[in-house]
Amino acid sequence: MVCTIKHLNSSNMKSNSQLSSALIFLVGLASLGIAIAFFYNAASLLNAFFIALIIVFTVSPVMSGLRRRGAPTWVAYIVTVLVLLVVLLVFILIVVGAGKQFLNALPEYLTDSESSQASLQSMFDTWGAENVGLDSSAMAELFNPAKILDYTGKFISGLLDTFSSAILIGLLILFMLVDAIAVPSKMASYLDAENPVVLRLRRFTVLVRRYIGITTIVGLVTGTLDTILFSLVGVEFAILWGIVAFVFSFVPTIGFWIALIPPVTMAYLQFGLPAALLVFFGIVLINGFAENIVKPRYMGIGLDLSFFTVFFSVVIWSAILGSMGAILAIPLTLAFKVLILEGDEGSRWFFDLISDKKRTETSKDSNSDD
């Protein structure tokens, strides 16, 4: 009898444990859905906040450096703010001007590109696409210039909508930089005590700062070289496509492949296939060299994100936050990985799953050697 009661109690405890796990999963899933809905509905506000926060992360060492060199705090603050706001204002004016020119000319290009699908299908037929099991009409639909330009127009519109919040972004930067002055002294005692949350926050800040700083410099160089290439070939809106190349340099691995689609399409519509191939291989040479050789050399420790994680994060954050989601995808994914997953042993499996396999195995081997 006693054994039976113990067996029943153990069975009840087991079922309650399973029920609790199921409830925890459902509550977590519901919370995730609420968070995604909030992010989606407040996308414009959150985009401005995240952009301002990342900029502050990047430029706050400049202000700290001026203070270490003997400049008063208010002088360091004013100099940093003025330089930053001037750079942002010039960049926004260029983006808005070039973007509006493209959007105004887009209907005409869409009309002209409608007839290109038939020529594409004819070209695929000439190349013998059906002989290797490919449907020439489906291939032509996939590379339809009208659809590509339509998607490009939507992205540019989303980009302009984000920059229409320039005043809000500027105000957020002003107030965040004020707080950035006091943050090191506030966190010093927690760093000395090696508080795990503060240490992860510091590591995340350093990682994002390094990523944004190096990517900005490399992106400016590659964007300028791409613009020169587009101008030499004669592709219209060369400055806009150079800006798009710069913006998508913040999306590792797949960014420049996405950024080359609009200028290659424009080159095809203007001059035909040879010019499109010239632009394609020119971008691959310039941006591929920067992405695979220059950036990893100066980045030091990598982002430790798998290729699929990078691609999936770009898709997910773009769906939630719009066009800027593609640009903010990596910092936001790093925040989720470092600040949330890394501190939870129960989520360690997911932390390892989204990490770069080679990097994870290397770190484990080095730890075992120690």
C-alpha positions as CSV (number, residue, x, y, z in Angstrom):
1,M,0.0,0.0,0.0
2,V,2.8,2.4,1.0
3,C,4.7,1.5,-2.2
4,T,1.5,2.2,-4.2
5,I,1.1,5.6,-2.6
6,K,4.7,6.4,-3.3
7,H,4.4,5.3,-6.9
8,L,1.3,7.5,-7.3
9,N,3.0,10.5,-5.7
10,S,6.0,10.1,-7.9
11,S,3.7,9.8,-11.0
12,N,1.9,13.0,-10.0
13,M,5.1,14.8,-9.4
14,K,6.4,13.7,-12.8
15,S,3.2,14.8,-14.6
16,N,3.3,18.1,-12.7
17,S,6.9,18.6,-13.8
18,Q,5.9,17.9,-17.4
19,L,2.9,20.2,-17.1
20,S,5.1,22.9,-15.7
21,S,7.6,22.6,-18.6
22,A,4.7,22.7,-21.1
23,L,3.3,25.8,-19.4
24,I,6.7,27.5,-19.3
25,F,7.1,26.8,-23.0
26,L,3.6,28.2,-23.8
27,V,4.1,31.3,-21.6
28,G,7.5,31.9,-23.3
29,L,6.0,31.5,-26.7
30,A,3.2,33.9,-25.9
31,S,5.6,36.4,-24.4
32,L,7.7,36.2,-27.6
33,G,4.6,36.8,-29.7
34,I,3.7,39.9,-27.6
35,A,7.3,41.2,-27.9
36,I,7.3,40.8,-31.7
37,A,3.9,42.5,-32.0
38,F,5.2,45.4,-29.9
39,F,8.4,45.7,-31.9
40,Y,6.4,45.6,-35.2
41,N,4.0,48.3,-34.2
42,A,6.6,50.5,-32.6
43,A,9.2,49.9,-35.4
44,S,9.8,53.6,-36.3
45,L,10.4,54.6,-32.7
46,L,12.5,51.5,-31.9
47,N,14.6,52.0,-35.1
48,A,15.4,55.6,-34.0
49,F,16.3,54.4,-30.5
50,F,18.5,51.5,-31.6
51,I,20.3,53.7,-34.2
52,A,21.0,56.4,-31.5
53,L,22.2,53.7,-29.0
54,I,24.6,52.1,-31.5
55,I,26.0,55.5,-32.5
56,V,26.5,56.4,-28.8
57,F,28.3,53.1,-28.3
58,T,30.6,53.9,-31.2
59,V,31.4,57.6,-30.4
60,S,31.5,57.6,-26.6
61,P,35.3,56.6,-26.6
62,V,36.0,59.7,-28.6
63,M,34.5,61.8,-25.8
64,S,36.3,59.8,-23.2
65,G,39.6,60.3,-25.1
66,L,39.1,64.1,-25.2
67,R,38.6,64.1,-21.4
68,R,41.7,62.0,-20.9
69,R,43.7,64.5,-22.9
70,G,42.7,67.3,-20.5
71,A,39.6,68.7,-22.2
72,P,36.8,69.8,-19.8
73,T,33.8,67.5,-19.8
74,W,31.5,70.1,-21.4
75,V,34.1,70.8,-24.2
76,A,34.5,67.1,-25.0
77,Y,30.7,66.7,-25.1
78,I,30.1,69.7,-27.3
79,V,32.9,68.8,-29.8
80,T,31.7,65.2,-30.0
81,V,28.0,66.2,-30.5
82,L,28.8,68.9,-33.1
83,V,31.0,66.7,-35.2
84,L,28.6,63.8,-35.0
85,L,25.5,65.8,-35.9
86,V,27.3,67.5,-38.9
87,V,28.3,64.0,-40.2
88,L,24.8,62.6,-39.7
89,L,23.2,65.6,-41.3
90,V,25.3,65.5,-44.4
91,F,24.8,61.7,-44.7
92,I,21.0,62.0,-44.3
93,L,20.8,64.9,-46.9
94,I,22.7,62.8,-49.4
95,V,20.6,59.7,-48.8
96,V,17.3,61.6,-48.9
97,G,18.2,63.5,-52.1
98,A,19.5,60.5,-54.0
99,G,16.6,58.3,-52.7
100,K,13.9,60.7,-53.8
101,Q,15.4,61.1,-57.2
102,F,15.3,57.3,-57.7
103,L,11.7,57.0,-56.3
104,N,10.6,59.8,-58.7
105,A,12.1,58.0,-61.7
106,L,11.0,54.5,-60.6
107,P,7.6,54.4,-62.4
108,E,9.3,55.1,-65.7
109,Y,11.9,52.3,-65.1
110,L,9.1,49.9,-64.1
111,T,7.3,50.6,-67.3
112,D,10.5,50.1,-69.4
113,S,11.5,46.9,-67.6
114,E,8.2,45.1,-68.2
115,S,9.3,44.1,-71.6
116,S,12.6,42.8,-70.3
117,Q,11.2,39.5,-69.0
118,A,10.4,38.2,-72.5
119,S,14.0,39.0,-73.5
120,L,15.3,37.2,-70.4
121,Q,13.3,34.1,-71.2
122,S,14.5,34.2,-74.8
123,M,18.1,34.5,-73.5
124,F,17.7,31.5,-71.1
125,D,16.2,29.5,-74.0
126,T,19.2,30.4,-76.1
127,W,21.5,29.2,-73.3
128,G,19.7,25.9,-73.2
129,A,18.2,26.2,-69.8
130,E,15.6,23.5,-70.5
131,N,18.3,21.1,-71.5
132,V,19.6,21.0,-68.0
133,G,16.2,20.7,-66.4
134,L,15.5,24.5,-65.7
135,D,12.3,26.2,-66.6
136,S,13.2,29.3,-68.7
137,S,10.0,31.2,-67.8
138,A,10.5,30.5,-64.1
139,M,14.1,31.7,-64.4
140,A,13.0,34.9,-66.2
141,E,10.4,35.5,-63.4
142,L,13.1,35.1,-60.7
143,F,15.4,37.7,-62.4
144,N,12.5,40.0,-63.5
145,P,14.0,43.5,-63.3
146,A,10.5,45.0,-62.6
147,K,10.2,43.0,-59.4
148,I,13.8,43.8,-58.4
149,L,13.3,47.5,-58.9
150,D,9.9,47.4,-57.0
151,Y,11.6,45.7,-54.0
152,T,14.4,48.2,-54.2
153,G,11.9,51.1,-54.2
154,K,10.2,49.7,-51.1
155,F,13.6,49.4,-49.3
156,I,14.6,53.0,-50.2
157,S,11.2,54.2,-49.0
158,G,11.7,52.4,-45.7
159,L,15.1,53.9,-45.4
160,L,13.8,57.4,-46.0
161,D,11.0,56.9,-43.5
162,T,13.6,56.1,-40.8
163,F,15.7,59.1,-41.6
164,S,12.5,61.3,-41.4
165,S,12.9,60.7,-37.6
166,A,16.3,62.5,-37.8
167,I,15.3,65.1,-35.1
168,L,14.2,62.3,-32.7
169,I,17.5,60.4,-33.4
170,G,19.5,63.6,-32.7
171,L,17.7,64.3,-29.4
172,L,18.2,60.7,-28.3
173,I,21.9,60.9,-29.1
174,L,22.2,64.2,-27.1
175,F,20.6,62.7,-24.0
176,M,22.4,59.4,-24.3
177,L,25.8,61.0,-24.5
178,V,25.0,62.9,-21.3
179,D,24.4,59.6,-19.5
180,A,27.4,58.0,-21.2
181,I,29.7,60.4,-19.3
182,A,28.5,59.0,-16.0
183,V,28.2,55.4,-16.9
184,P,31.9,54.3,-16.4
185,S,32.0,55.7,-12.8
186,K,28.6,54.1,-12.0
187,M,29.6,50.7,-13.3
188,A,33.2,50.7,-11.9
189,S,32.4,49.0,-8.6
190,Y,30.3,46.3,-10.4
191,L,33.2,45.7,-12.8
192,D,35.7,45.4,-10.0
193,A,33.4,42.9,-8.3
194,E,33.2,41.0,-11.7
195,N,29.4,41.2,-11.8
196,P,28.5,38.7,-14.6
197,V,25.7,40.8,-16.1
198,V,27.8,44.0,-16.2
199,L,30.8,42.1,-17.6
200,R,28.5,40.7,-20.4
201,L,27.2,44.2,-21.1
202,R,30.7,45.6,-21.3
203,R,31.8,42.8,-23.7
204,F,28.7,43.3,-25.8
205,T,29.5,47.1,-26.0
206,V,33.1,46.5,-27.0
207,L,32.1,43.9,-29.6
208,V,29.4,46.2,-31.2
209,R,31.8,49.2,-31.0
210,R,34.5,47.3,-32.8
211,Y,32.1,45.9,-35.4
212,I,30.5,49.3,-36.1
213,G,33.8,51.2,-36.2
214,I,35.6,48.8,-38.5
215,T,32.6,48.2,-40.7
216,T,32.0,52.0,-41.1
217,I,35.6,52.6,-42.3
218,V,35.6,49.6,-44.7
219,G,32.1,50.4,-45.9
220,L,33.0,54.0,-46.7
221,V,36.0,52.8,-48.8
222,T,34.1,50.1,-50.6
223,G,31.1,52.3,-51.1
224,T,33.3,55.0,-52.6
225,L,35.0,52.5,-55.0
226,D,31.6,51.1,-56.0
227,T,30.3,54.6,-56.8
228,I,33.4,55.2,-59.0
229,L,32.8,51.9,-60.7
230,F,29.1,52.7,-61.4
231,S,30.0,56.2,-62.6
232,L,32.6,54.9,-65.0
233,V,30.2,52.3,-66.5
234,G,27.4,55.0,-66.6
235,V,24.9,53.4,-64.3
236,E,22.3,55.9,-63.2
237,F,21.9,56.9,-59.5
238,A,25.5,55.8,-58.9
239,I,25.7,57.7,-55.6
240,L,22.6,56.0,-54.3
241,W,23.9,52.5,-55.1
242,G,27.2,53.4,-53.4
243,I,25.2,54.4,-50.3
244,V,23.3,51.1,-50.5
245,A,26.6,49.2,-50.7
246,F,27.8,51.2,-47.6
247,V,24.6,50.5,-45.7
248,F,24.6,46.7,-46.5
249,S,28.3,46.4,-45.5
250,F,26.8,46.3,-42.0
251,V,25.3,42.9,-42.9
252,P,28.2,40.4,-42.9
253,T,28.6,37.7,-45.5
254,I,25.4,38.3,-47.5
255,G,25.2,42.1,-47.4
256,F,27.2,42.9,-50.5
257,W,25.4,40.2,-52.5
258,I,22.1,41.9,-51.7
259,A,23.5,45.3,-52.4
260,L,24.8,44.4,-55.9
261,I,21.3,43.4,-57.2
262,P,19.9,46.9,-57.9
263,P,23.0,48.4,-59.7
264,V,23.5,45.2,-61.8
265,T,19.8,45.4,-62.7
266,M,20.1,49.0,-63.7
267,A,23.2,48.3,-65.8
268,Y,21.3,45.5,-67.6
269,L,18.4,47.7,-68.3
270,Q,20.6,50.6,-69.6
271,F,23.4,48.8,-71.5
272,G,22.6,45.1,-71.6
273,L,24.2,41.9,-70.3
274,P,28.0,42.8,-70.8
275,A,27.7,46.0,-68.7
276,A,25.7,44.1,-66.1
277,L,28.4,41.4,-65.9
278,L,31.1,44.1,-65.6
279,V,29.3,45.7,-62.7
280,F,28.7,42.3,-61.1
281,F,32.3,41.2,-61.2
282,G,33.5,44.6,-60.2
283,I,31.4,44.6,-57.0
284,V,32.4,41.0,-56.2
285,L,36.1,42.0,-56.6
286,I,35.9,45.1,-54.5
287,N,33.4,44.1,-51.8
288,G,34.5,40.5,-51.7
289,F,38.1,41.4,-51.0
290,A,36.9,43.8,-48.2
291,E,34.5,41.3,-46.7
292,N,36.7,38.2,-46.7
293,I,40.2,39.6,-46.3
294,V,40.3,43.2,-45.0
295,K,37.5,43.1,-42.4
296,P,38.3,39.8,-40.7
297,R,42.0,40.9,-40.4
298,Y,41.1,44.0,-38.4
299,M,38.0,42.7,-36.7
300,G,40.1,40.5,-34.4
301,I,37.6,38.2,-32.6
302,G,34.8,37.5,-34.9
303,L,31.1,37.9,-34.3
304,D,30.8,34.1,-33.5
305,L,27.5,33.8,-35.4
306,S,26.8,31.0,-37.9
307,F,26.1,31.8,-41.5
308,F,22.5,30.6,-41.1
309,T,22.1,32.8,-38.0
310,V,23.3,35.9,-39.9
311,F,20.9,35.2,-42.8
312,F,17.9,34.3,-40.6
313,S,18.4,37.3,-38.3
314,V,18.4,39.6,-41.3
315,V,15.2,38.1,-42.6
316,I,13.5,38.2,-39.1
317,W,14.5,41.7,-38.1
318,S,13.6,43.0,-41.5
319,A,10.1,41.5,-41.2
320,I,9.7,43.1,-37.7
321,L,11.5,46.5,-38.1
322,G,11.3,47.1,-41.8
323,S,14.2,48.1,-44.0
324,M,16.4,49.2,-41.0
325,G,16.0,45.7,-39.5
326,A,18.5,44.4,-42.0
327,I,21.0,47.0,-40.8
328,L,20.3,46.5,-37.1
329,A,20.0,42.7,-37.3
330,I,23.6,41.9,-36.2
331,P,23.8,44.2,-33.2
332,L,20.3,43.1,-32.0
333,T,21.2,39.4,-32.5
334,L,24.4,39.9,-30.6
335,A,22.5,41.6,-27.8
336,F,20.1,38.6,-27.6
337,K,23.0,36.1,-27.7
338,V,25.4,37.8,-25.3
339,L,23.1,39.5,-22.8
340,I,20.3,36.9,-22.6
341,L,21.4,33.4,-23.8
342,E,24.9,33.4,-22.5
343,G,23.8,34.1,-18.9
344,D,21.2,31.2,-18.9
345,E,22.6,27.7,-18.5
346,G,19.3,26.3,-19.6
347,S,19.7,28.1,-22.9
348,R,23.3,27.2,-23.5
349,W,22.4,24.7,-26.2
350,F,20.7,27.4,-28.2
351,F,23.7,29.7,-27.6
352,D,26.0,27.0,-29.1
353,L,23.5,26.3,-31.9
354,I,23.6,29.9,-33.3
355,S,27.3,30.3,-32.7
356,D,29.9,29.7,-35.4
357,K,30.8,26.0,-35.2
358,K,34.4,26.4,-36.0
359,R,34.8,29.2,-33.4
360,T,33.0,27.2,-30.7
361,E,35.1,24.1,-31.3
362,T,38.3,26.3,-31.2
363,S,37.3,27.9,-27.9
364,K,36.4,24.5,-26.4
365,D,39.8,23.0,-27.5
366,S,41.7,26.0,-25.9
367,N,39.8,25.6,-22.7
368,S,40.6,21.9,-22.5
369,D,44.2,22.6,-23.2
370,D,44.3,25.0,-20.2
